[in-house]
Amino acid sequence: MQSLLCKFLADRSGATAIEYALIAGGISLAIIATVQALGTVVSGQYQGVVDTWNGQ
């Protein structure tokens, strides 16, 4: 039983998948934050164009 536990603790085959998942999660959070920030800026610019077009 102890050797089975030692083998389990020494097994690193799933570590790479977990690392890739964490990297992908970090990248997706950065993309979401960037899109939200740019969305606000672009929305303001479109509103400025609409206001200019309507003569306000």
Predicted model as a PDB file, atoms N, CA, C, CB and O in Angstrom, pLDDT in the B-factor column:
MODEL        1                                                                  
ATOM      1  N   MET A   1       0.829  -1.194   0.000  1.00 78.00           N  
ATOM      2  CA  MET A   1       0.000   0.000   0.000  1.00 78.00           C  
ATOM      3  C   MET A   1       0.870   1.254   0.000  1.00 78.00           C  
ATOM      4  CB  MET A   1      -0.941   0.000   1.211  1.00 78.00           C  
ATOM      5  O   MET A   1       0.555   2.237  -0.671  1.00 78.00           O  
ATOM      6  N   GLN A   2       1.952   1.214   0.746  1.00 78.00           N  
ATOM      7  CA  GLN A   2       2.837   2.369   0.826  1.00 78.00           C  
ATOM      8  C   GLN A   2       3.530   2.621  -0.516  1.00 78.00           C  
ATOM      9  CB  GLN A   2       3.879   2.165   1.934  1.00 78.00           C  
ATOM     10  O   GLN A   2       3.710   3.774  -0.909  1.00 78.00           O  
ATOM     11  N   SER A   3       3.918   1.554  -1.220  1.00 85.00           N  
ATOM     12  CA  SER A   3       4.565   1.741  -2.521  1.00 85.00           C  
ATOM     13  C   SER A   3       3.576   2.314  -3.536  1.00 85.00           C  
ATOM     14  CB  SER A   3       5.143   0.407  -3.034  1.00 85.00           C  
ATOM     15  O   SER A   3       3.972   3.093  -4.403  1.00 85.00           O  
ATOM     16  N   LEU A   4       2.310   1.945  -3.444  1.00 83.00           N  
ATOM     17  CA  LEU A   4       1.291   2.491  -4.328  1.00 83.00           C  
ATOM     18  C   LEU A   4       1.118   3.987  -4.079  1.00 83.00           C  
ATOM     19  CB  LEU A   4      -0.045   1.755  -4.131  1.00 83.00           C  
ATOM     20  O   LEU A   4       0.971   4.761  -5.024  1.00 83.00           O  
ATOM     21  N   LEU A   5       1.134   4.389  -2.830  1.00 79.00           N  
ATOM     22  CA  LEU A   5       1.029   5.800  -2.474  1.00 79.00           C  
ATOM     23  C   LEU A   5       2.241   6.576  -2.974  1.00 79.00           C  
ATOM     24  CB  LEU A   5       0.885   5.961  -0.958  1.00 79.00           C  
ATOM     25  O   LEU A   5       2.099   7.694  -3.469  1.00 79.00           O  
ATOM     26  N   CYS A   6       3.408   6.007  -2.852  1.00 82.00           N  
ATOM     27  CA  CYS A   6       4.628   6.658  -3.332  1.00 82.00           C  
ATOM     28  C   CYS A   6       4.597   6.824  -4.847  1.00 82.00           C  
ATOM     29  CB  CYS A   6       5.866   5.852  -2.916  1.00 82.00           C  
ATOM     30  O   CYS A   6       5.001   7.863  -5.367  1.00 82.00           O  
ATOM     31  N   LYS A   7       4.120   5.808  -5.555  1.00 80.00           N  
ATOM     32  CA  LYS A   7       4.005   5.906  -7.009  1.00 80.00           C  
ATOM     33  C   LYS A   7       3.013   6.996  -7.394  1.00 80.00           C  
ATOM     34  CB  LYS A   7       3.574   4.557  -7.612  1.00 80.00           C  
ATOM     35  O   LYS A   7       3.253   7.757  -8.332  1.00 80.00           O  
ATOM     36  N   PHE A   8       1.899   7.072  -6.670  1.00 75.00           N  
ATOM     37  CA  PHE A   8       0.893   8.089  -6.956  1.00 75.00           C  
ATOM     38  C   PHE A   8       1.449   9.493  -6.746  1.00 75.00           C  
ATOM     39  CB  PHE A   8      -0.338   7.876  -6.079  1.00 75.00           C  
ATOM     40  O   PHE A   8       1.217  10.383  -7.564  1.00 75.00           O  
ATOM     41  N   LEU A   9       2.177   9.694  -5.659  1.00 75.00           N  
ATOM     42  CA  LEU A   9       2.730  11.012  -5.370  1.00 75.00           C  
ATOM     43  C   LEU A   9       3.840  11.394  -6.330  1.00 75.00           C  
ATOM     44  CB  LEU A   9       3.245  11.057  -3.957  1.00 75.00           C  
ATOM     45  O   LEU A   9       4.050  12.581  -6.577  1.00 75.00           O  
ATOM     46  N   ALA A  10       4.553  10.425  -6.877  1.00 79.00           N  
ATOM     47  CA  ALA A  10       5.644  10.695  -7.808  1.00 79.00           C  
ATOM     48  C   ALA A  10       5.162  10.889  -9.243  1.00 79.00           C  
ATOM     49  CB  ALA A  10       6.644   9.571  -7.759  1.00 79.00           C  
ATOM     50  O   ALA A  10       5.915  11.394 -10.077  1.00 79.00           O  
ATOM     51  N   ASP A  11       3.925  10.500  -9.550  1.00 73.00           N  
ATOM     52  CA  ASP A  11       3.393  10.604 -10.908  1.00 73.00           C  
ATOM     53  C   ASP A  11       3.128  12.061 -11.263  1.00 73.00           C  
ATOM     54  CB  ASP A  11       2.101   9.776 -11.052  1.00 73.00           C  
ATOM     55  O   ASP A  11       2.389  12.749 -10.559  1.00 73.00           O  
ATOM     56  N   ARG A  12       3.725  12.531 -12.346  1.00 73.00           N  
ATOM     57  CA  ARG A  12       3.579  13.925 -12.777  1.00 73.00           C  
ATOM     58  C   ARG A  12       2.912  14.036 -14.150  1.00 73.00           C  
ATOM     59  CB  ARG A  12       4.944  14.606 -12.811  1.00 73.00           C  
ATOM     60  O   ARG A  12       3.023  15.076 -14.798  1.00 73.00           O  
ATOM     61  N   SER A  13       2.234  13.005 -14.597  1.00 72.00           N  
ATOM     62  CA  SER A  13       1.682  13.008 -15.950  1.00 72.00           C  
ATOM     63  C   SER A  13       0.567  14.029 -16.144  1.00 72.00           C  
ATOM     64  CB  SER A  13       1.167  11.642 -16.287  1.00 72.00           C  
ATOM     65  O   SER A  13       0.386  14.523 -17.257  1.00 72.00           O  
ATOM     66  N   GLY A  14      -0.175  14.354 -15.110  1.00 72.00           N  
ATOM     67  CA  GLY A  14      -1.258  15.327 -15.235  1.00 72.00           C  
ATOM     68  C   GLY A  14      -0.823  16.760 -15.002  1.00 72.00           C  
ATOM     69  O   GLY A  14      -1.612  17.681 -15.208  1.00 72.00           O  
ATOM     70  N   ALA A  15       0.410  16.970 -14.581  1.00 75.00           N  
ATOM     71  CA  ALA A  15       0.873  18.314 -14.253  1.00 75.00           C  
ATOM     72  C   ALA A  15       0.891  19.225 -15.472  1.00 75.00           C  
ATOM     73  CB  ALA A  15       2.256  18.253 -13.639  1.00 75.00           C  
ATOM     74  O   ALA A  15       0.553  20.403 -15.364  1.00 75.00           O  
ATOM     75  N   THR A  16       1.276  18.705 -16.618  1.00 81.00           N  
ATOM     76  CA  THR A  16       1.346  19.526 -17.818  1.00 81.00           C  
ATOM     77  C   THR A  16      -0.038  20.015 -18.232  1.00 81.00           C  
ATOM     78  CB  THR A  16       1.991  18.743 -18.957  1.00 81.00           C  
ATOM     79  O   THR A  16      -0.198  21.177 -18.606  1.00 81.00           O  
ATOM     80  N   ALA A  17      -1.026  19.148 -18.170  1.00 83.00           N  
ATOM     81  CA  ALA A  17      -2.387  19.553 -18.531  1.00 83.00           C  
ATOM     82  C   ALA A  17      -2.895  20.634 -17.592  1.00 83.00           C  
ATOM     83  CB  ALA A  17      -3.335  18.346 -18.506  1.00 83.00           C  
ATOM     84  O   ALA A  17      -3.549  21.579 -18.034  1.00 83.00           O  
ATOM     85  N   ILE A  18      -2.611  20.512 -16.330  1.00 86.00           N  
ATOM     86  CA  ILE A  18      -3.037  21.525 -15.364  1.00 86.00           C  
ATOM     87  C   ILE A  18      -2.338  22.848 -15.631  1.00 86.00           C  
ATOM     88  CB  ILE A  18      -2.755  21.059 -13.931  1.00 86.00           C  
ATOM     89  O   ILE A  18      -2.963  23.906 -15.553  1.00 86.00           O  
ATOM     90  N   GLU A  19      -1.053  22.801 -15.943  1.00 89.00           N  
ATOM     91  CA  GLU A  19      -0.312  24.023 -16.250  1.00 89.00           C  
ATOM     92  C   GLU A  19      -0.890  24.706 -17.481  1.00 89.00           C  
ATOM     93  CB  GLU A  19       1.176  23.713 -16.466  1.00 89.00           C  
ATOM     94  O   GLU A  19      -1.072  25.924 -17.481  1.00 89.00           O  
ATOM     95  N   TYR A  20      -1.181  23.946 -18.524  1.00 91.00           N  
ATOM     96  CA  TYR A  20      -1.773  24.527 -19.727  1.00 91.00           C  
ATOM     97  C   TYR A  20      -3.144  25.119 -19.428  1.00 91.00           C  
ATOM     98  CB  TYR A  20      -1.885  23.472 -20.832  1.00 91.00           C  
ATOM     99  O   TYR A  20      -3.485  26.174 -19.963  1.00 91.00           O  
ATOM    100  N   ALA A  21      -3.925  24.473 -18.597  1.00 93.00           N  
ATOM    101  CA  ALA A  21      -5.239  24.997 -18.236  1.00 93.00           C  
ATOM    102  C   ALA A  21      -5.115  26.316 -17.474  1.00 93.00           C  
ATOM    103  CB  ALA A  21      -6.007  23.972 -17.395  1.00 93.00           C  
ATOM    104  O   ALA A  21      -5.897  27.238 -17.701  1.00 93.00           O  
ATOM    105  N   LEU A  22      -4.146  26.409 -16.580  1.00 95.00           N  
ATOM    106  CA  LEU A  22      -3.938  27.666 -15.845  1.00 95.00           C  
ATOM    107  C   LEU A  22      -3.478  28.779 -16.776  1.00 95.00           C  
ATOM    108  CB  LEU A  22      -2.912  27.468 -14.722  1.00 95.00           C  
ATOM    109  O   LEU A  22      -3.923  29.919 -16.641  1.00 95.00           O  
ATOM    110  N   ILE A  23      -2.597  28.467 -17.712  1.00 96.00           N  
ATOM    111  CA  ILE A  23      -2.142  29.464 -18.677  1.00 96.00           C  
ATOM    112  C   ILE A  23      -3.308  29.932 -19.542  1.00 96.00           C  
ATOM    113  CB  ILE A  23      -1.015  28.892 -19.558  1.00 96.00           C  
ATOM    114  O   ILE A  23      -3.478  31.132 -19.755  1.00 96.00           O  
ATOM    115  N   ALA A  24      -4.108  28.997 -20.039  1.00 97.00           N  
ATOM    116  CA  ALA A  24      -5.260  29.357 -20.866  1.00 97.00           C  
ATOM    117  C   ALA A  24      -6.254  30.202 -20.079  1.00 97.00           C  
ATOM    118  CB  ALA A  24      -5.949  28.098 -21.403  1.00 97.00           C  
ATOM    119  O   ALA A  24      -6.834  31.144 -20.620  1.00 97.00           O  
ATOM    120  N   GLY A  25      -6.452  29.874 -18.821  1.00 97.00           N  
ATOM    121  CA  GLY A  25      -7.344  30.675 -17.982  1.00 97.00           C  
ATOM    122  C   GLY A  25      -6.834  32.088 -17.793  1.00 97.00           C  
ATOM    123  O   GLY A  25      -7.610  33.041 -17.853  1.00 97.00           O  
ATOM    124  N   GLY A  26      -5.540  32.235 -17.564  1.00 97.00           N  
ATOM    125  CA  GLY A  26      -4.946  33.569 -17.415  1.00 97.00           C  
ATOM    126  C   GLY A  26      -5.056  34.394 -18.677  1.00 97.00           C  
ATOM    127  O   GLY A  26      -5.365  35.585 -18.626  1.00 97.00           O  
ATOM    128  N   ILE A  27      -4.802  33.762 -19.807  1.00 98.00           N  
ATOM    129  CA  ILE A  27      -4.909  34.468 -21.083  1.00 98.00           C  
ATOM    130  C   ILE A  27      -6.348  34.884 -21.344  1.00 98.00           C  
ATOM    131  CB  ILE A  27      -4.394  33.590 -22.233  1.00 98.00           C  
ATOM    132  O   ILE A  27      -6.597  35.995 -21.812  1.00 98.00           O  
ATOM    133  N   SER A  28      -7.296  34.002 -21.045  1.00 97.00           N  
ATOM    134  CA  SER A  28      -8.702  34.348 -21.277  1.00 97.00           C  
ATOM    135  C   SER A  28      -9.148  35.498 -20.373  1.00 97.00           C  
ATOM    136  CB  SER A  28      -9.597  33.121 -21.046  1.00 97.00           C  
ATOM    137  O   SER A  28      -9.930  36.346 -20.802  1.00 97.00           O  
ATOM    138  N   LEU A  29      -8.667  35.539 -19.140  1.00 97.00           N  
ATOM    139  CA  LEU A  29      -9.005  36.665 -18.262  1.00 97.00           C  
ATOM    140  C   LEU A  29      -8.443  37.972 -18.796  1.00 97.00           C  
ATOM    141  CB  LEU A  29      -8.481  36.416 -16.848  1.00 97.00           C  
ATOM    142  O   LEU A  29      -9.105  39.007 -18.726  1.00 97.00           O  
ATOM    143  N   ALA A  30      -7.221  37.932 -19.331  1.00 97.00           N  
ATOM    144  CA  ALA A  30      -6.620  39.135 -19.911  1.00 97.00           C  
ATOM    145  C   ALA A  30      -7.401  39.596 -21.128  1.00 97.00           C  
ATOM    146  CB  ALA A  30      -5.160  38.879 -20.291  1.00 97.00           C  
ATOM    147  O   ALA A  30      -7.598  40.796 -21.317  1.00 97.00           O  
ATOM    148  N   ILE A  31      -7.847  38.666 -21.955  1.00 97.00           N  
ATOM    149  CA  ILE A  31      -8.626  39.021 -23.140  1.00 97.00           C  
ATOM    150  C   ILE A  31      -9.961  39.630 -22.742  1.00 97.00           C  
ATOM    151  CB  ILE A  31      -8.848  37.791 -24.030  1.00 97.00           C  
ATOM    152  O   ILE A  31     -10.388  40.627 -23.323  1.00 97.00           O  
ATOM    153  N   ILE A  32     -10.620  39.041 -21.759  1.00 96.00           N  
ATOM    154  CA  ILE A  32     -11.920  39.560 -21.313  1.00 96.00           C  
ATOM    155  C   ILE A  32     -11.774  40.975 -20.761  1.00 96.00           C  
ATOM    156  CB  ILE A  32     -12.537  38.634 -20.242  1.00 96.00           C  
ATOM    157  O   ILE A  32     -12.587  41.846 -21.070  1.00 96.00           O  
ATOM    158  N   ALA A  33     -10.754  41.209 -19.954  1.00 95.00           N  
ATOM    159  CA  ALA A  33     -10.543  42.544 -19.390  1.00 95.00           C  
ATOM    160  C   ALA A  33     -10.258  43.562 -20.483  1.00 95.00           C  
ATOM    161  CB  ALA A  33      -9.391  42.524 -18.380  1.00 95.00           C  
ATOM    162  O   ALA A  33     -10.760  44.685 -20.431  1.00 95.00           O  
ATOM    163  N   THR A  34      -9.460  43.184 -21.469  1.00 94.00           N  
ATOM    164  CA  THR A  34      -9.134  44.094 -22.571  1.00 94.00           C  
ATOM    165  C   THR A  34     -10.364  44.413 -23.406  1.00 94.00           C  
ATOM    166  CB  THR A  34      -8.047  43.489 -23.457  1.00 94.00           C  
ATOM    167  O   THR A  34     -10.587  45.569 -23.766  1.00 94.00           O  
ATOM    168  N   VAL A  35     -11.155  43.408 -23.714  1.00 93.00           N  
ATOM    169  CA  VAL A  35     -12.357  43.622 -24.528  1.00 93.00           C  
ATOM    170  C   VAL A  35     -13.350  44.511 -23.788  1.00 93.00           C  
ATOM    171  CB  VAL A  35     -13.018  42.274 -24.891  1.00 93.00           C  
ATOM    172  O   VAL A  35     -13.982  45.374 -24.398  1.00 93.00           O  
ATOM    173  N   GLN A  36     -13.491  44.312 -22.500  1.00 92.00           N  
ATOM    174  CA  GLN A  36     -14.410  45.155 -21.739  1.00 92.00           C  
ATOM    175  C   GLN A  36     -13.932  46.599 -21.717  1.00 92.00           C  
ATOM    176  CB  GLN A  36     -14.562  44.629 -20.311  1.00 92.00           C  
ATOM    177  O   GLN A  36     -14.737  47.517 -21.875  1.00 92.00           O  
ATOM    178  N   ALA A  37     -12.639  46.812 -21.523  1.00 90.00           N  
ATOM    179  CA  ALA A  37     -12.101  48.174 -21.495  1.00 90.00           C  
ATOM    180  C   ALA A  37     -12.237  48.840 -22.859  1.00 90.00           C  
ATOM    181  CB  ALA A  37     -10.629  48.162 -21.058  1.00 90.00           C  
ATOM    182  O   ALA A  37     -12.635  50.002 -22.944  1.00 90.00           O  
ATOM    183  N   LEU A  38     -11.914  48.121 -23.917  1.00 91.00           N  
ATOM    184  CA  LEU A  38     -12.029  48.690 -25.256  1.00 91.00           C  
ATOM    185  C   LEU A  38     -13.486  48.895 -25.654  1.00 91.00           C  
ATOM    186  CB  LEU A  38     -11.335  47.793 -26.271  1.00 91.00           C  
ATOM    187  O   LEU A  38     -13.801  49.835 -26.385  1.00 91.00           O  
ATOM    188  N   GLY A  39     -14.359  48.043 -25.190  1.00 88.00           N  
ATOM    189  CA  GLY A  39     -15.775  48.185 -25.500  1.00 88.00           C  
ATOM    190  C   GLY A  39     -16.330  49.495 -24.990  1.00 88.00           C  
ATOM    191  O   GLY A  39     -17.132  50.135 -25.670  1.00 88.00           O  
ATOM    192  N   THR A  40     -15.919  49.903 -23.810  1.00 85.00           N  
ATOM    193  CA  THR A  40     -16.371  51.174 -23.245  1.00 85.00           C  
ATOM    194  C   THR A  40     -15.865  52.341 -24.074  1.00 85.00           C  
ATOM    195  CB  THR A  40     -15.903  51.316 -21.794  1.00 85.00           C  
ATOM    196  O   THR A  40     -16.614  53.280 -24.343  1.00 85.00           O  
ATOM    197  N   VAL A  41     -14.607  52.293 -24.479  1.00 86.00           N  
ATOM    198  CA  VAL A  41     -14.018  53.368 -25.281  1.00 86.00           C  
ATOM    199  C   VAL A  41     -14.702  53.450 -26.641  1.00 86.00           C  
ATOM    200  CB  VAL A  41     -12.501  53.147 -25.458  1.00 86.00           C  
ATOM    201  O   VAL A  41     -15.074  54.536 -27.086  1.00 86.00           O  
ATOM    202  N   VAL A  42     -14.867  52.318 -27.295  1.00 88.00           N  
ATOM    203  CA  VAL A  42     -15.488  52.303 -28.619  1.00 88.00           C  
ATOM    204  C   VAL A  42     -16.937  52.752 -28.539  1.00 88.00           C  
ATOM    205  CB  VAL A  42     -15.403  50.905 -29.240  1.00 88.00           C  
ATOM    206  O   VAL A  42     -17.403  53.479 -29.416  1.00 88.00           O  
ATOM    207  N   SER A  43     -17.647  52.345 -27.527  1.00 88.00           N  
ATOM    208  CA  SER A  43     -19.033  52.761 -27.352  1.00 88.00           C  
ATOM    209  C   SER A  43     -19.119  54.282 -27.212  1.00 88.00           C  
ATOM    210  CB  SER A  43     -19.653  52.070 -26.120  1.00 88.00           C  
ATOM    211  O   SER A  43     -20.011  54.906 -27.787  1.00 88.00           O  
ATOM    212  N   GLY A  44     -18.206  54.877 -26.459  1.00 86.00           N  
ATOM    213  CA  GLY A  44     -18.171  56.333 -26.312  1.00 86.00           C  
ATOM    214  C   GLY A  44     -17.886  57.032 -27.628  1.00 86.00           C  
ATOM    215  O   GLY A  44     -18.456  58.086 -27.910  1.00 86.00           O  
ATOM    216  N   GLN A  45     -17.015  56.459 -28.428  1.00 89.00           N  
ATOM    217  CA  GLN A  45     -16.707  57.058 -29.724  1.00 89.00           C  
ATOM    218  C   GLN A  45     -17.911  56.986 -30.658  1.00 89.00           C  
ATOM    219  CB  GLN A  45     -15.499  56.360 -30.363  1.00 89.00           C  
ATOM    220  O   GLN A  45     -18.213  57.956 -31.352  1.00 89.00           O  
ATOM    221  N   TYR A  46     -18.594  55.859 -30.683  1.00 90.00           N  
ATOM    222  CA  TYR A  46     -19.793  55.747 -31.504  1.00 90.00           C  
ATOM    223  C   TYR A  46     -20.870  56.734 -31.047  1.00 90.00           C  
ATOM    224  CB  TYR A  46     -20.335  54.315 -31.458  1.00 90.00           C  
ATOM    225  O   TYR A  46     -21.562  57.332 -31.870  1.00 90.00           O  
ATOM    226  N   GLN A  47     -21.000  56.893 -29.757  1.00 90.00           N  
ATOM    227  CA  GLN A  47     -21.990  57.843 -29.244  1.00 90.00           C  
ATOM    228  C   GLN A  47     -21.631  59.255 -29.669  1.00 90.00           C  
ATOM    229  CB  GLN A  47     -22.091  57.756 -27.709  1.00 90.00           C  
ATOM    230  O   GLN A  47     -22.520  60.046 -29.983  1.00 90.00           O  
ATOM    231  N   GLY A  48     -20.342  59.590 -29.684  1.00 89.00           N  
ATOM    232  CA  GLY A  48     -19.907  60.903 -30.158  1.00 89.00           C  
ATOM    233  C   GLY A  48     -20.242  61.114 -31.625  1.00 89.00           C  
ATOM    234  O   GLY A  48     -20.644  62.210 -32.016  1.00 89.00           O  
ATOM    235  N   VAL A  49     -20.084  60.096 -32.430  1.00 91.00           N  
ATOM    236  CA  VAL A  49     -20.435  60.186 -33.850  1.00 91.00           C  
ATOM    237  C   VAL A  49     -21.942  60.385 -34.009  1.00 91.00           C  
ATOM    238  CB  VAL A  49     -19.976  58.916 -34.610  1.00 91.00           C  
ATOM    239  O   VAL A  49     -22.379  61.209 -34.813  1.00 91.00           O  
ATOM    240  N   VAL A  50     -22.729  59.637 -33.251  1.00 91.00           N  
ATOM    241  CA  VAL A  50     -24.187  59.770 -33.319  1.00 91.00           C  
ATOM    242  C   VAL A  50     -24.613  61.165 -32.889  1.00 91.00           C  
ATOM    243  CB  VAL A  50     -24.874  58.709 -32.438  1.00 91.00           C  
ATOM    244  O   VAL A  50     -25.474  61.774 -33.524  1.00 91.00           O  
ATOM    245  N   ASP A  51     -24.014  61.679 -31.810  1.00 89.00           N  
ATOM    246  CA  ASP A  51     -24.359  63.018 -31.346  1.00 89.00           C  
ATOM    247  C   ASP A  51     -24.003  64.074 -32.387  1.00 89.00           C  
ATOM    248  CB  ASP A  51     -23.649  63.319 -30.030  1.00 89.00           C  
ATOM    249  O   ASP A  51     -24.764  65.019 -32.593  1.00 89.00           O  
ATOM    250  N   THR A  52     -22.866  63.927 -33.038  1.00 89.00           N  
ATOM    251  CA  THR A  52     -22.450  64.862 -34.078  1.00 89.00           C  
ATOM    252  C   THR A  52     -23.399  64.779 -35.269  1.00 89.00           C  
ATOM    253  CB  THR A  52     -21.002  64.574 -34.521  1.00 89.00           C  
ATOM    254  O   THR A  52     -23.785  65.802 -35.835  1.00 89.00           O  
ATOM    255  N   TRP A  53     -23.764  63.583 -35.638  1.00 90.00           N  
ATOM    256  CA  TRP A  53     -24.662  63.371 -36.777  1.00 90.00           C  
ATOM    257  C   TRP A  53     -26.033  63.997 -36.506  1.00 90.00           C  
ATOM    258  CB  TRP A  53     -24.813  61.860 -37.073  1.00 90.00           C  
ATOM    259  O   TRP A  53     -26.654  64.560 -37.407  1.00 90.00           O  
ATOM    260  N   ASN A  54     -26.493  63.895 -35.277  1.00 88.00           N  
ATOM    261  CA  ASN A  54     -27.806  64.445 -34.923  1.00 88.00           C  
ATOM    262  C   ASN A  54     -27.752  65.928 -34.589  1.00 88.00           C  
ATOM    263  CB  ASN A  54     -28.383  63.689 -33.750  1.00 88.00           C  
ATOM    264  O   ASN A  54     -28.788  66.540 -34.330  1.00 88.00           O  
ATOM    265  N   GLY A  55     -26.560  66.513 -34.592  1.00 82.00           N  
ATOM    266  CA  GLY A  55     -26.416  67.946 -34.351  1.00 82.00           C  
ATOM    267  C   GLY A  55     -26.549  68.334 -32.898  1.00 82.00           C  
ATOM    268  O   GLY A  55     -26.976  69.447 -32.594  1.00 82.00           O  
ATOM    269  N   GLN A  56     -26.196  67.449 -32.004  1.00 63.00           N  
ATOM    270  CA  GLN A  56     -26.329  67.759 -30.569  1.00 63.00           C  
ATOM    271  C   GLN A  56     -25.035  68.216 -29.978  1.00 63.00           C  
ATOM    272  CB  GLN A  56     -26.828  66.560 -29.805  1.00 63.00           C  
ATOM    273  O   GLN A  56     -24.973  68.516 -28.785  1.00 63.00           O  
TER     274      GLN A  56                                                      
ENDMDL                                                                          
END                                                                             
